[in-house]
Amino acid sequence: MIVLNHLAGLAADPSPLRREVVVDGVPLVVRGLCAEDATALTAFLAGLSCDSRRFWHGDADDTEEAAGWIEAIGRYDKLRLVAHEPGREDRLAGVVDLSFSLPEGFEITRYAAYGIELDEERTARFGPCVANEWQGRGLAAALLPPAWDAIRLFGRERVVLFGGVHAGNHRARRFYARHGFVETGEVDGTVDMMRDLP
Ligand SMILES: CC(C)(COP(=O)(O)OP(=O)(O)OC[C@H]1O[C@@H](n2cnc3c(N)ncnc32)[C@H](O)[C@@H]1OP(=O)(O)O)[C@@H](O)C(=O)NCCC(=O)NCCS
């Protein structure tokens, strides 16, 4: 209920999520996903390379996936951030997928098997994805402070990877490790990592 109230409030007034960052010399706006982003989000998903798709949303239909994200704005448990150059809402550079629930059978169950009890009231799930032309330029790193600020708005301080990370996604694993995540365990080729916010 508290999560729903927060999400509905941010859907009505997303200004607390808005940040400005500079990545590789380029100014970018980071803000909450809004209903007008459907076409840009579809294009972002469609533009991902095979590897990026495999590590992110797999074979999901891009239009349906984007429509699902839009439909979920201000409802359920998800909050999505997007980044783009000012005035270029049509061309998303990166997205952050946040969730404030821990459904049985997923992270909470895997972590329990590792001997870690996740507290749903304190934990957020987090997954970033950067457009291929932006990868390796520091965008994911620049998205972390806005993501942590959004998570703190919900009073959460523990962050777990949403869906874990593919064991073969060495780039992402190195990225998370460099940014304070520790590996908690591995199930069926999925590595779980978490960190606590300061
Ligand atoms: C994993 C992922 C999110 C990392 O995003 P990113 O924006 O490329 O990350 P960063 O640029 O901050 O850091 C990545 C690398 O770029 C380097 N880098 C950072 N800033 C840089 C800059 N200004 N110029 C050149 N390189 C830079 C970093 O040192 C790092 O190097 P390394 O991979 O050798 O360690 C991104 O590769 C991605 O979206 N992949 C596809 C989807 C995915 O796997 N998502 C994660 C699912 S769990």
The ligand as an ORCA input file, in Angstrom:
! r2SCAN-3c Opt
* xyz 0 1
  C      26.216     -3.878    -18.152
  C      25.918     -2.474    -18.614
  C      24.647     -1.994    -17.922
  C      27.079     -1.555    -18.280
  O      26.755     -0.265    -18.771
  P      27.875      0.763    -19.300
  O      27.222      2.087    -19.442
  O      28.538      0.179    -20.485
  O      28.826      0.776    -18.042
  P      30.020      1.790    -17.813
  O      30.371      2.499    -19.087
  O      29.652      2.637    -16.645
  O      31.193      0.797    -17.449
  C      31.489     -0.231    -18.395
  C      32.901     -0.116    -18.926
  O      33.124      1.107    -19.602
  C      34.276      1.755    -19.047
  N      34.055      3.200    -19.087
  C      33.417      3.934    -18.172
  N      33.413      5.230    -18.547
  C      34.039      5.292    -19.749
  C      34.334      6.333    -20.658
  N      33.981      7.608    -20.403
  N      34.964      6.016    -21.814
  C      35.318      4.740    -22.077
  N      35.072      3.707    -21.230
  C      34.435      3.989    -20.093
  C      34.320      1.253    -17.645
  O      35.636      1.352    -17.102
  C      33.930     -0.176    -17.847
  O      35.034     -0.918    -18.344
  P      35.158     -2.502    -18.143
  O      33.911     -3.124    -18.740
  O      36.389     -2.868    -18.866
  O      35.234     -2.724    -16.677
  C      25.731     -2.413    -20.152
  O      26.837     -3.026    -20.754
  C      24.455     -3.032    -20.664
  O      23.398     -2.417    -20.641
  N      24.531     -4.289    -21.162
  C      23.388     -4.954    -21.779
  C      22.272     -5.237    -20.811
  C      22.783     -5.857    -19.544
  O      23.601     -6.759    -19.548
  N      22.238     -5.386    -18.418
  C      22.554     -5.927    -17.119
  C      21.614     -7.045    -16.821
  S      22.007     -7.790    -15.264
*
